[in-house]
Amino acid sequence: MSRPSHSSSPMENLLATLDLEKLEENLFRGTSPQVGWQRVFGGQVIAQALMAAQRTVDADRFIHSLHAYFMRPGDPLVPIIYQVDRIRDGASFATRRIVAIQHGHAIFAMSASFQIEEGGFDHQSPIPNVPQPESLMSEAQLQEAFLANAPPAIRKYWENKRPIEIRPVSLTHYISREKLEPKQDIWVRAVGAVPDDRHYQAAVLAYLSDMTLLDTSLYAHGTTIFDPTIQVASLDHAMWFHRPCKLEDWLLYTQDSPSASGARGLTRGNLFTRDGVLIASMAQEGLIRKRAND
């Protein structure tokens, strides 16, 4: 098990975070990077739980879907224990249940299914026609253009060094209170090399899949996750892995929110390679509640 270091790059720290310590058969321990967050990023917990499960399946079986629930906020100062239950090993599929534990309580639970590689029917949705990432503002340009007068929460989010770079196709959501169609397109890419290992590649995809999804459900209401009058939190997360990808280039993350009701917002997403291959799909429901007295 390697540990995150202040002298390492954000991607090196993410990979170290994914290198779990094996405590016992089916029992693993993970740590969190110390970046000043009050709670553990949900994508990190999904990715670590996936790494724990992957270490209990045969090498010829790869993740094809996961379904997770967030139950308590994670404490970044305390290690997370991942307990894996080997539900079933069949001829083609293997099923695992993973529970993440801190302070004696379950904070997260996930079911994951793995499959041997097989041929079969093949179709996919087409990639949308959007501007290429090179034509959009880089994160450094975004910071220079917008951060000086941005609210502190937005400024802190964009100034943090991260292992994943994002380039939104539209910035209207960040700079106005206009009520928009609840959909967005974002280019994302790994900042640094990801190992040529499908287990790590799947875990990094799971990590980034939790980025920006919840915000899309607020587009129609003219607000953002940075609004201090809004309480937001991921409730559940599902992901389907369609085709392997080495994460060497930009990916287009398309998102839409078909519904918000009952203080919850639902968002769906697809991840495409630059040349149009659909590699993964996801769905997430999150809490989007107006705070009392606001």
C-alpha positions as a Markdown table, in Angstrom:
| # | Residue | x | y | z |
|---|---|---|---|---|
| 1 | Met | 0.0 | 0.0 | 0.0 |
| 2 | Ser | 1.4 | 3.4 | -1.0 |
| 3 | Arg | 0.3 | 6.6 | 0.6 |
| 4 | Pro | -0.6 | 10.0 | -0.8 |
| 5 | Ser | 2.2 | 12.5 | -0.6 |
| 6 | His | 2.3 | 16.3 | -0.7 |
| 7 | Ser | 5.2 | 16.1 | -3.1 |
| 8 | Ser | 3.4 | 13.8 | -5.6 |
| 9 | Ser | 1.1 | 14.9 | -8.4 |
| 10 | Pro | -2.7 | 14.7 | -8.0 |
| 11 | Met | -2.9 | 11.6 | -10.2 |
| 12 | Glu | -0.1 | 9.9 | -8.3 |
| 13 | Asn | -2.0 | 10.6 | -5.1 |
| 14 | Leu | -5.2 | 9.2 | -6.5 |
| 15 | Leu | -3.4 | 6.0 | -7.6 |
| 16 | Ala | -1.9 | 5.7 | -4.2 |
| 17 | Thr | -5.3 | 6.2 | -2.6 |
| 18 | Leu | -6.6 | 3.3 | -4.8 |
| 19 | Asp | -3.7 | 1.0 | -3.7 |
| 20 | Leu | -5.6 | -0.5 | -0.7 |
| 21 | Glu | -3.9 | -2.3 | 2.1 |
| 22 | Lys | -5.0 | -5.9 | 2.5 |
| 23 | Leu | -5.8 | -6.5 | 6.2 |
| 24 | Glu | -7.2 | -10.0 | 5.9 |
| 25 | Glu | -9.0 | -12.1 | 3.3 |
| 26 | Asn | -11.8 | -9.9 | 1.9 |
| 27 | Leu | -10.9 | -7.0 | 4.2 |
| 28 | Phe | -9.0 | -3.9 | 3.0 |
| 29 | Arg | -8.1 | -0.5 | 4.3 |
| 30 | Gly | -8.0 | 2.8 | 2.4 |
| 31 | Thr | -7.0 | 6.3 | 3.2 |
| 32 | Ser | -8.0 | 9.7 | 1.9 |
| 33 | Pro | -5.9 | 12.6 | 0.6 |
| 34 | Gln | -5.6 | 15.5 | 3.0 |
| 35 | Val | -6.8 | 18.3 | 0.9 |
| 36 | Gly | -8.9 | 20.2 | 3.4 |
| 37 | Trp | -12.3 | 18.7 | 2.5 |
| 38 | Gln | -14.8 | 18.3 | 5.3 |
| 39 | Arg | -16.0 | 14.9 | 3.9 |
| 40 | Val | -14.6 | 12.2 | 1.7 |
| 41 | Phe | -15.4 | 12.7 | -2.0 |
| 42 | Gly | -18.0 | 10.2 | -3.1 |
| 43 | Gly | -16.1 | 9.2 | -6.2 |
| 44 | Gln | -13.2 | 8.2 | -4.1 |
| 45 | Val | -15.3 | 5.8 | -2.0 |
| 46 | Ile | -16.8 | 4.3 | -5.1 |
| 47 | Ala | -13.4 | 3.8 | -6.7 |
| 48 | Gln | -11.9 | 2.3 | -3.5 |
| 49 | Ala | -14.8 | -0.1 | -3.0 |
| 50 | Leu | -14.4 | -1.2 | -6.6 |
| 51 | Met | -10.7 | -1.8 | -6.1 |
| 52 | Ala | -11.4 | -3.9 | -3.1 |
| 53 | Ala | -14.0 | -6.0 | -5.0 |
| 54 | Gln | -11.6 | -6.4 | -8.0 |
| 55 | Arg | -9.0 | -7.9 | -5.8 |
| 56 | Thr | -11.4 | -10.8 | -4.9 |
| 57 | Val | -12.3 | -11.9 | -8.4 |
| 58 | Asp | -10.5 | -13.9 | -11.0 |
| 59 | Ala | -8.2 | -12.0 | -13.4 |
| 60 | Asp | -10.3 | -12.9 | -16.5 |
| 61 | Arg | -13.5 | -11.1 | -15.1 |
| 62 | Phe | -14.0 | -7.4 | -15.4 |
| 63 | Ile | -16.5 | -5.0 | -13.9 |
| 64 | His | -19.6 | -4.4 | -15.9 |
| 65 | Ser | -21.9 | -2.7 | -13.4 |
| 66 | Leu | -22.0 | -1.3 | -9.9 |
| 67 | His | -24.9 | 0.0 | -7.7 |
| 68 | Ala | -24.1 | 2.0 | -4.6 |
| 69 | Tyr | -25.7 | 3.8 | -1.7 |
| 70 | Phe | -24.2 | 6.6 | 0.4 |
| 71 | Met | -25.4 | 6.4 | 4.0 |
| 72 | Arg | -23.1 | 8.7 | 6.0 |
| 73 | Pro | -20.5 | 11.3 | 5.1 |
| 74 | Gly | -17.0 | 9.9 | 5.1 |
| 75 | Asp | -14.4 | 11.4 | 7.5 |
| 76 | Pro | -11.2 | 12.2 | 5.5 |
| 77 | Leu | -9.0 | 12.0 | 8.7 |
| 78 | Val | -9.9 | 8.4 | 9.4 |
| 79 | Pro | -9.0 | 5.2 | 7.3 |
| 80 | Ile | -12.0 | 3.5 | 5.6 |
| 81 | Ile | -12.4 | -0.3 | 6.0 |
| 82 | Tyr | -13.8 | -2.1 | 3.0 |
| 83 | Gln | -15.4 | -5.5 | 3.7 |
| 84 | Val | -16.1 | -7.7 | 0.7 |
| 85 | Asp | -18.7 | -10.4 | 0.6 |
| 86 | Arg | -18.2 | -13.0 | -2.2 |
| 87 | Ile | -21.9 | -13.4 | -3.0 |
| 88 | Arg | -21.4 | -15.7 | -6.0 |
| 89 | Asp | -18.8 | -17.0 | -8.5 |
| 90 | Gly | -20.6 | -18.4 | -11.6 |
| 91 | Ala | -19.4 | -19.7 | -14.9 |
| 92 | Ser | -19.5 | -16.3 | -16.5 |
| 93 | Phe | -20.4 | -13.8 | -13.8 |
| 94 | Ala | -19.2 | -13.0 | -10.3 |
| 95 | Thr | -21.1 | -10.9 | -7.7 |
| 96 | Arg | -19.7 | -9.0 | -4.8 |
| 97 | Arg | -21.1 | -6.8 | -2.0 |
| 98 | Ile | -18.9 | -4.2 | -0.5 |
| 99 | Val | -19.5 | -2.3 | 2.8 |
| 100 | Ala | -17.3 | 0.7 | 3.8 |
| 101 | Ile | -17.0 | 1.2 | 7.5 |
| 102 | Gln | -15.8 | 4.2 | 9.7 |
| 103 | His | -16.2 | 4.8 | 13.4 |
| 104 | Gly | -17.9 | 1.4 | 13.7 |
| 105 | His | -20.7 | 2.3 | 11.2 |
| 106 | Ala | -21.4 | 1.6 | 7.6 |
| 107 | Ile | -21.0 | 4.8 | 5.5 |
| 108 | Phe | -21.5 | 3.2 | 2.1 |
| 109 | Ala | -22.6 | 0.0 | 0.5 |
| 110 | Met | -22.1 | -1.3 | -3.1 |
| 111 | Ser | -23.0 | -4.3 | -5.2 |
| 112 | Ala | -20.7 | -5.0 | -8.1 |
| 113 | Ser | -20.9 | -7.6 | -10.9 |
| 114 | Phe | -18.0 | -8.9 | -13.0 |
| 115 | Gln | -18.1 | -10.9 | -16.3 |
| 116 | Ile | -15.7 | -12.8 | -18.5 |
| 117 | Glu | -15.2 | -11.1 | -21.9 |
| 118 | Glu | -17.7 | -12.3 | -24.5 |
| 119 | Gly | -18.7 | -11.4 | -28.0 |
| 120 | Gly | -22.3 | -10.6 | -29.0 |
| 121 | Phe | -24.7 | -7.9 | -30.3 |
| 122 | Asp | -23.2 | -4.5 | -30.4 |
| 123 | His | -24.8 | -1.0 | -30.8 |
| 124 | Gln | -24.5 | 2.3 | -29.0 |
| 125 | Ser | -25.9 | 5.8 | -28.9 |
| 126 | Pro | -24.0 | 8.4 | -31.1 |
| 127 | Ile | -21.7 | 11.0 | -29.5 |
| 128 | Pro | -23.2 | 14.5 | -29.6 |
| 129 | Asn | -21.8 | 17.1 | -31.9 |
| 130 | Val | -20.0 | 19.5 | -29.5 |
| 131 | Pro | -16.9 | 21.8 | -29.6 |
| 132 | Gln | -13.6 | 19.9 | -29.2 |
| 133 | Pro | -11.8 | 20.5 | -25.8 |
| 134 | Glu | -8.9 | 22.4 | -27.5 |
| 135 | Ser | -11.4 | 25.1 | -28.5 |
| 136 | Leu | -12.6 | 25.6 | -24.9 |
| 137 | Met | -11.1 | 27.5 | -22.0 |
| 138 | Ser | -8.5 | 25.5 | -19.9 |
| 139 | Glu | -8.9 | 25.4 | -16.2 |
| 140 | Ala | -6.1 | 28.0 | -15.9 |
| 141 | Gln | -7.9 | 30.3 | -18.3 |
| 142 | Leu | -11.1 | 29.8 | -16.4 |
| 143 | Gln | -9.5 | 30.7 | -13.2 |
| 144 | Glu | -7.9 | 33.9 | -14.7 |
| 145 | Ala | -11.2 | 35.0 | -16.3 |
| 146 | Phe | -13.7 | 34.2 | -13.7 |
| 147 | Leu | -12.3 | 33.4 | -10.2 |
| 148 | Ala | -11.3 | 36.8 | -9.0 |
| 149 | Asn | -14.9 | 37.8 | -8.3 |
| 150 | Ala | -16.4 | 34.3 | -7.8 |
| 151 | Pro | -17.9 | 33.2 | -4.5 |
| 152 | Pro | -15.4 | 31.5 | -2.2 |
| 153 | Ala | -16.9 | 28.0 | -2.7 |
| 154 | Ile | -16.6 | 28.2 | -6.4 |
| 155 | Arg | -13.1 | 29.7 | -6.2 |
| 156 | Lys | -11.9 | 26.9 | -3.9 |
| 157 | Tyr | -13.4 | 24.2 | -6.1 |
| 158 | Trp | -11.6 | 25.4 | -9.2 |
| 159 | Glu | -8.3 | 26.3 | -7.5 |
| 160 | Asn | -7.7 | 22.8 | -6.0 |
| 161 | Lys | -5.2 | 20.7 | -7.9 |
| 162 | Arg | -7.1 | 17.6 | -9.1 |
| 163 | Pro | -6.3 | 14.4 | -10.9 |
| 164 | Ile | -9.1 | 15.0 | -13.4 |
| 165 | Glu | -9.3 | 18.2 | -15.5 |
| 166 | Ile | -12.8 | 19.3 | -16.7 |
| 167 | Arg | -13.7 | 21.7 | -19.5 |
| 168 | Pro | -17.4 | 22.5 | -19.6 |
| 169 | Val | -18.8 | 23.2 | -23.1 |
| 170 | Ser | -21.0 | 26.0 | -21.6 |
| 171 | Leu | -20.1 | 28.3 | -18.7 |
| 172 | Thr | -23.5 | 30.0 | -18.4 |
| 173 | His | -24.4 | 27.9 | -15.3 |
| 174 | Tyr | -21.4 | 29.2 | -13.4 |
| 175 | Ile | -21.9 | 32.9 | -14.2 |
| 176 | Ser | -25.7 | 33.5 | -14.2 |
| 177 | Arg | -28.9 | 32.6 | -12.3 |
| 178 | Glu | -30.7 | 31.8 | -15.6 |
| 179 | Lys | -32.9 | 28.8 | -15.5 |
| 180 | Leu | -31.4 | 26.4 | -18.1 |
| 181 | Glu | -32.3 | 23.1 | -19.8 |
| 182 | Pro | -31.1 | 20.4 | -17.3 |
| 183 | Lys | -28.3 | 19.0 | -19.4 |
| 184 | Gln | -24.6 | 19.6 | -19.9 |
| 185 | Asp | -21.6 | 18.4 | -21.8 |
| 186 | Ile | -18.2 | 18.4 | -20.2 |
| 187 | Trp | -14.9 | 17.2 | -21.5 |
| 188 | Val | -12.8 | 15.4 | -18.8 |
| 189 | Arg | -9.4 | 13.8 | -18.8 |
| 190 | Ala | -6.9 | 12.3 | -16.5 |
| 191 | Val | -4.1 | 14.7 | -15.5 |
| 192 | Gly | -1.2 | 12.2 | -15.6 |
| 193 | Ala | -0.7 | 8.7 | -16.7 |
| 194 | Val | -3.1 | 6.0 | -15.6 |
| 195 | Pro | -1.6 | 2.4 | -15.5 |
| 196 | Asp | -2.2 | 0.1 | -18.5 |
| 197 | Asp | -4.3 | -2.0 | -16.1 |
| 198 | Arg | -8.1 | -2.4 | -16.6 |
| 199 | His | -8.7 | -2.5 | -12.8 |
| 200 | Tyr | -7.1 | 0.9 | -12.3 |
| 201 | Gln | -8.7 | 2.3 | -15.4 |
| 202 | Ala | -12.2 | 1.2 | -14.2 |
| 203 | Ala | -11.5 | 2.7 | -10.8 |
| 204 | Val | -10.4 | 6.0 | -12.2 |
| 205 | Leu | -13.6 | 6.1 | -14.4 |
| 206 | Ala | -15.7 | 5.3 | -11.3 |
| 207 | Tyr | -13.9 | 8.2 | -9.5 |
| 208 | Leu | -14.6 | 10.8 | -12.2 |
| 209 | Ser | -18.1 | 9.6 | -12.7 |
| 210 | Asp | -19.2 | 11.3 | -9.5 |
| 211 | Met | -18.0 | 14.7 | -10.7 |
| 212 | Thr | -20.5 | 17.3 | -11.7 |
| 213 | Leu | -23.5 | 14.9 | -12.0 |
| 214 | Leu | -25.5 | 16.3 | -9.1 |
| 215 | Asp | -25.1 | 19.9 | -10.3 |
| 216 | Thr | -27.0 | 19.1 | -13.6 |
| 217 | Ser | -30.2 | 18.5 | -11.6 |
| 218 | Leu | -30.0 | 22.2 | -10.4 |
| 219 | Tyr | -29.7 | 23.8 | -13.9 |
| 220 | Ala | -33.5 | 24.1 | -14.3 |
| 221 | His | -33.7 | 26.0 | -11.0 |
| 222 | Gly | -31.1 | 28.7 | -11.7 |
| 223 | Thr | -28.8 | 27.6 | -8.9 |
| 224 | Thr | -25.7 | 25.4 | -8.3 |
| 225 | Ile | -24.2 | 23.1 | -5.7 |
| 226 | Phe | -22.1 | 26.1 | -4.5 |
| 227 | Asp | -25.3 | 27.9 | -3.4 |
| 228 | Pro | -25.0 | 28.2 | 0.5 |
| 229 | Thr | -28.8 | 28.0 | 0.7 |
| 230 | Ile | -28.9 | 24.6 | -0.9 |
| 231 | Gln | -28.1 | 21.3 | 0.9 |
| 232 | Val | -26.7 | 18.8 | -1.5 |
| 233 | Ala | -25.4 | 15.2 | -1.1 |
| 234 | Ser | -25.2 | 12.1 | -3.3 |
| 235 | Leu | -27.7 | 9.4 | -2.2 |
| 236 | Asp | -27.0 | 6.6 | -4.7 |
| 237 | His | -24.9 | 5.9 | -7.8 |
| 238 | Ala | -25.1 | 3.3 | -10.5 |
| 239 | Met | -22.6 | 2.7 | -13.3 |
| 240 | Trp | -22.3 | 0.4 | -16.3 |
| 241 | Phe | -19.0 | -0.3 | -18.0 |
| 242 | His | -19.6 | -1.0 | -21.7 |
| 243 | Arg | -16.1 | -1.0 | -23.3 |
| 244 | Pro | -12.6 | -0.8 | -22.0 |
| 245 | Cys | -10.7 | 2.5 | -22.4 |
| 246 | Lys | -7.0 | 3.4 | -21.6 |
| 247 | Leu | -7.8 | 7.0 | -20.5 |
| 248 | Glu | -5.1 | 8.5 | -22.7 |
| 249 | Asp | -7.2 | 11.3 | -24.1 |
| 250 | Trp | -10.2 | 13.5 | -23.4 |
| 251 | Leu | -13.6 | 11.9 | -22.7 |
| 252 | Leu | -17.0 | 13.6 | -23.3 |
| 253 | Tyr | -19.3 | 13.4 | -20.3 |
| 254 | Thr | -22.8 | 14.1 | -21.4 |
| 255 | Gln | -25.4 | 14.6 | -18.7 |
| 256 | Asp | -29.2 | 15.2 | -18.4 |
| 257 | Ser | -31.6 | 15.4 | -15.5 |
| 258 | Pro | -35.0 | 14.0 | -16.3 |
| 259 | Ser | -36.6 | 14.8 | -12.9 |
| 260 | Ala | -36.3 | 16.6 | -9.6 |
| 261 | Ser | -38.9 | 16.1 | -6.9 |
| 262 | Gly | -39.2 | 15.4 | -3.2 |
| 263 | Ala | -35.9 | 17.2 | -2.4 |
| 264 | Arg | -34.1 | 14.8 | -4.8 |
| 265 | Gly | -32.6 | 15.2 | -8.3 |
| 266 | Leu | -31.9 | 12.5 | -10.8 |
| 267 | Thr | -29.1 | 12.8 | -13.4 |
| 268 | Arg | -28.0 | 10.4 | -16.1 |
| 269 | Gly | -24.7 | 10.4 | -17.8 |
| 270 | Asn | -22.7 | 8.8 | -20.7 |
| 271 | Leu | -18.9 | 8.8 | -21.2 |
| 272 | Phe | -17.6 | 8.8 | -24.8 |
| 273 | Thr | -14.1 | 8.7 | -26.2 |
| 274 | Arg | -13.1 | 11.5 | -28.5 |
| 275 | Asp | -13.7 | 9.3 | -31.5 |
| 276 | Gly | -17.3 | 8.5 | -30.4 |
| 277 | Val | -17.0 | 5.1 | -28.5 |
| 278 | Leu | -19.5 | 4.9 | -25.6 |
| 279 | Ile | -17.4 | 3.4 | -22.7 |
| 280 | Ala | -19.7 | 3.9 | -19.7 |
| 281 | Ser | -23.1 | 5.1 | -18.5 |
| 282 | Met | -24.2 | 6.2 | -15.1 |
| 283 | Ala | -27.1 | 7.4 | -13.1 |
| 284 | Gln | -27.2 | 9.2 | -9.7 |
| 285 | Glu | -29.9 | 10.6 | -7.4 |
| 286 | Gly | -28.9 | 13.2 | -4.9 |
| 287 | Leu | -30.4 | 15.3 | -2.2 |
| 288 | Ile | -31.1 | 18.9 | -3.3 |
| 289 | Arg | -32.9 | 20.5 | -0.4 |
| 290 | Lys | -33.4 | 24.2 | 0.5 |
| 291 | Arg | -32.0 | 24.8 | 3.9 |
| 292 | Ala | -34.3 | 25.8 | 6.7 |
| 293 | Asn | -34.8 | 29.5 | 7.2 |
| 294 | Asp | -33.3 | 30.4 | 3.8 |
